[in-house]
Amino acid sequence: MIKSAAILFGIVFLVVGILGFVPAVTPDEMLFKIFHVNAAHNIVHIASGIIFLLAAMAGVGAAKTWFKVFGIIYAVVAIWGFAVRTGNTLWVVSNNPAVTWLHVVLAAVMLFVGFGASAGKAAV
């Protein structure tokens, strides 16, 4: 089920990244009027989605590896987000408290799937 989780994450990241470029969905750069996004943020989501989909196609090992990698990255970005609060994290990606907490949840799930889930059990 880890491959299925990678496919799910890939699709969701792709959709969110694309929606971030739709003005009707992102008034004032606020995705769903909650999450602050910008072009760089959207591109990161699209790239993350593509990587998750490619990892799922490559197999369980690749999917687990990318869940670990992204889990660590999103944890670091979340920690940085708490320091920045509102503005740009890493000088590029937009941030607000809702984005930071979403990154915390994503990091926790990704780290669980990458490090804790077995290949034979449902990961998400």
C-alpha positions in Angstrom: 0.0 0.0 0.0 3.0 2.3 0.2 2.9 2.6 -3.6 -0.7 3.6 -3.4 0.1 6.2 -0.8 2.8 7.6 -3.1 0.3 7.8 -5.9 -2.2 9.5 -3.6 0.4 12.0 -2.5 1.6 12.5 -6.0 -1.9 13.3 -7.3 -2.7 15.6 -4.4 0.5 17.5 -4.7 0.1 17.9 -8.5 -3.5 19.1 -8.1 -2.7 21.5 -5.3 0.3 22.9 -7.3 -1.8 23.4 -10.4 -4.7 25.0 -8.4 -2.2 27.4 -6.9 -1.9 29.0 -10.3 -5.7 29.4 -10.7 -6.7 33.0 -9.7 -10.2 32.0 -8.7 -8.9 29.4 -6.2 -6.1 31.6 -4.9 -7.4 35.1 -4.3 -4.6 37.3 -2.9 -2.3 34.2 -3.1 -4.4 32.4 -0.5 -5.1 28.8 -1.7 -8.7 28.0 -0.6 -8.5 31.3 1.4 -6.3 29.5 4.0 -2.9 28.7 2.7 -0.5 31.4 1.5 1.1 30.3 -1.8 3.2 31.8 -4.5 4.6 30.6 -7.8 7.7 29.0 -6.1 5.5 27.2 -3.6 3.3 25.9 -6.4 6.3 24.7 -8.4 7.6 22.8 -5.4 4.2 21.1 -5.0 4.1 20.1 -8.7 7.7 18.8 -8.5 6.9 16.9 -5.3 3.9 15.3 -7.0 5.9 14.3 -10.0 8.6 12.7 -7.8 6.0 10.8 -5.8 4.4 9.4 -8.9 7.8 8.4 -10.4 8.7 6.8 -7.1 5.5 4.9 -7.0 6.2 3.6 -10.5 9.7 2.6 -9.5 8.5 0.4 -6.6 8.0 0.2 -2.9 11.7 0.8 -2.1 11.8 4.1 -4.1 8.5 5.2 -2.6 9.7 4.6 1.0 12.9 6.4 0.2 11.1 9.5 -1.1 8.7 9.5 1.8 11.7 9.6 4.1 13.4 12.4 2.1 10.3 14.5 1.8 9.4 13.9 5.4 12.7 15.3 6.5 12.4 18.2 4.1 8.9 19.1 5.2 9.9 18.8 8.8 12.8 21.3 8.3 10.5 23.6 6.3 7.9 23.4 9.1 10.5 24.3 11.7 11.7 27.2 9.6 8.0 28.2 9.1 7.6 28.6 12.9 10.6 30.9 12.9 9.4 33.0 10.0 5.7 32.8 10.9 4.4 34.8 7.9 6.5 35.7 4.9 8.8 33.6 2.8 10.6 30.5 4.2 14.0 29.8 2.7 13.6 33.3 1.0 11.4 31.9 -1.7 8.4 29.8 -0.6 5.5 31.7 0.9 4.4 30.8 4.5 1.7 31.5 7.1 0.7 29.6 10.2 -1.8 27.4 8.3 1.0 26.4 5.9 3.4 25.7 8.7 0.9 23.4 10.5 0.1 21.6 7.3 3.8 21.0 6.8 4.0 19.5 10.3 1.2 17.1 9.5 2.6 16.2 6.1 6.1 15.6 7.6 4.6 13.4 10.3 2.7 11.3 7.8 5.5 11.1 5.4 8.0 10.1 8.1 5.6 7.4 9.4 5.1 6.0 5.9 8.8 6.2 5.1 10.2 4.8 8.4 7.4 3.0 10.1 5.0 1.5 7.6 5.7 -2.0 6.3 5.3 -2.8 2.7 2.4 -5.2 3.3 0.2 -2.9 5.4 -1.9 0.1 4.5 0.3 3.2 5.2 -2.3 5.9 5.0 
